[in-house]
C-alpha cells in the first residue's frame, strides 16, 4: 500500500516543502522509491535554475549532490578548485558572488538540459531574499 507524504526542508533547503511524495512499506519500514526521489531532486534543481532562486552554499551543495558530483569534479567543470566549492558549501547561508551564481546556474542548467538565457539578469537572482516558502508537488 502506498501513501503520500509531506517532506519539509527537502534536501536541507529550509524554504522547500515537497508534497504528495509516494511512500511504500518495505521490509525495513517506509521508503521512497529511488527513481521517484531522483525525479523530485531533478525537479527541485530545475526550480532553483528557472525561478532564479538566490544561490547560497546550501543550494550549491544540493545541486552538486543531486548531480552526483564530487567537489573536485564540479570545481573542474566550473574552473574552480575543490577548496573553493567547499568554501561556498560551508557558508550555507551566504549568497555567492553574482558571477559565481551565474556560473553555477548555467552549469546546473547544462546538467538538466534546460535552455536558459545568457544574459546576466536572467542568470542571477534580483534579490537576496528567498521566497517565503515553496510547496512543490512530487509529480
C-alpha positions as CSV (number, residue, x, y, z in Angstrom):
1,X,0.0,0.0,0.0
2,X,1.3,3.4,-1.0
3,X,0.5,6.6,0.9
4,X,1.5,10.2,0.3
5,X,4.0,12.1,2.5
6,X,5.0,15.7,3.0
7,X,8.8,16.3,3.1
8,X,9.7,19.6,4.7
9,X,13.1,21.2,4.3
10,X,13.7,18.8,1.4
11,X,17.4,18.3,0.7
12,X,18.3,20.6,3.5
13,X,16.6,23.6,1.8
14,X,14.7,25.3,4.6
15,X,12.4,27.1,2.1
16,X,11.1,24.0,0.4
17,X,8.4,21.5,1.2
18,X,7.6,18.7,-1.3
19,X,4.0,17.3,-1.0
20,X,2.5,14.2,-2.3
21,X,5.6,12.0,-2.1
22,X,4.6,8.4,-2.6
23,X,5.9,6.3,0.3
24,X,5.7,2.5,0.3
25,X,6.2,-0.1,3.1
26,X,9.4,-2.1,2.7
27,X,10.9,-4.8,4.9
28,X,12.9,-2.1,6.6
29,X,10.0,0.3,7.2
30,X,8.7,3.1,5.0
31,X,10.6,4.3,2.0
32,X,10.6,6.4,-1.2
33,X,11.5,4.6,-4.4
34,X,14.9,5.8,-5.7
35,X,13.6,6.7,-9.1
36,X,10.8,8.8,-7.6
37,X,13.3,10.5,-5.3
38,X,15.6,11.3,-8.3
39,X,12.7,12.8,-10.2
40,X,11.9,15.1,-7.2
41,X,15.6,16.1,-6.8
42,X,15.8,17.0,-10.5
43,X,12.6,18.9,-10.3
44,X,13.9,20.9,-7.3
45,X,17.1,21.6,-9.2
46,X,15.2,22.8,-12.2
47,X,13.2,25.1,-9.9
48,X,16.4,26.6,-8.5
49,X,17.7,27.2,-12.0
50,X,14.5,28.5,-13.7
51,X,13.0,30.5,-10.8
52,X,16.2,32.4,-10.1
53,X,16.4,31.2,-6.5
54,X,19.4,33.1,-5.0
55,X,22.2,30.6,-4.8
56,X,23.9,30.2,-1.4
57,X,26.2,27.5,-0.1
58,X,23.2,25.2,0.7
59,X,21.9,25.4,-2.9
60,X,25.4,24.7,-4.3
61,X,25.7,21.6,-2.1
62,X,22.2,20.5,-3.1
63,X,22.9,20.9,-6.8
64,X,26.3,19.1,-6.6
65,X,24.9,16.2,-4.7
66,X,21.8,15.9,-6.9
67,X,24.1,15.5,-9.9
68,X,26.3,13.1,-8.1
69,X,29.4,15.2,-8.4
70,X,32.5,15.4,-6.2
71,X,33.9,18.7,-5.1
72,X,36.7,18.2,-7.5
73,X,34.6,17.2,-10.5
74,X,32.3,20.2,-10.0
75,X,35.2,22.5,-9.5
76,X,36.9,21.3,-12.6
77,X,33.9,21.8,-14.8
78,X,33.4,25.4,-13.4
79,X,37.1,26.3,-13.4
80,X,37.4,26.4,-9.6
81,X,39.4,24.4,-7.1
82,X,37.6,21.8,-4.9
83,X,38.5,24.1,-2.0
84,X,36.5,26.9,-3.5
85,X,33.4,24.8,-3.9
86,X,33.8,23.5,-0.3
87,X,34.2,27.1,1.0
88,X,30.9,28.0,-0.7
89,X,29.1,25.0,0.7
90,X,30.4,25.6,4.2
91,X,29.0,29.2,4.1
92,X,25.5,27.7,3.9
93,X,23.6,31.0,4.2
94,X,26.0,33.2,2.3
95,X,24.9,34.1,-1.2
96,X,27.5,33.5,-4.0
97,X,29.0,36.5,-5.8
98,X,27.0,37.3,-8.9
99,X,29.5,35.9,-11.4
100,X,29.7,32.6,-9.4
101,X,26.0,32.4,-9.1
102,X,25.6,32.8,-12.8
103,X,28.3,30.1,-13.4
104,X,26.6,27.6,-11.0
105,X,23.1,28.3,-12.5
106,X,24.4,27.8,-16.1
107,X,26.3,24.6,-15.0
108,X,23.2,23.2,-13.4
109,X,21.0,24.1,-16.4
110,X,23.5,22.3,-18.6
111,X,23.3,19.2,-16.4
112,X,19.4,19.3,-16.6
113,X,19.5,20.1,-20.3
114,X,17.5,23.3,-19.7
115,X,17.8,26.2,-22.1
116,X,18.4,29.5,-20.3
117,X,19.3,33.0,-21.3
118,X,22.9,34.0,-21.3
119,X,22.0,37.5,-20.1
120,X,23.3,38.2,-16.6
121,X,19.9,39.5,-15.5
122,X,18.5,36.0,-16.3
123,X,21.3,34.1,-14.5
124,X,21.3,36.0,-11.2
125,X,18.5,36.5,-8.8
126,X,17.5,40.1,-8.5
127,X,17.2,40.0,-4.7
128,X,18.9,38.2,-1.8
129,X,15.5,37.2,-0.5
130,X,14.3,33.6,-0.9
131,X,10.7,33.0,-1.5
132,X,8.8,32.8,1.8
133,X,8.2,29.1,1.3
134,X,7.7,26.9,-1.7
135,X,5.5,23.9,-1.9
136,X,6.2,21.6,-4.9
137,X,4.1,18.6,-5.8
138,X,6.2,15.5,-6.2
139,X,4.9,14.6,-9.6
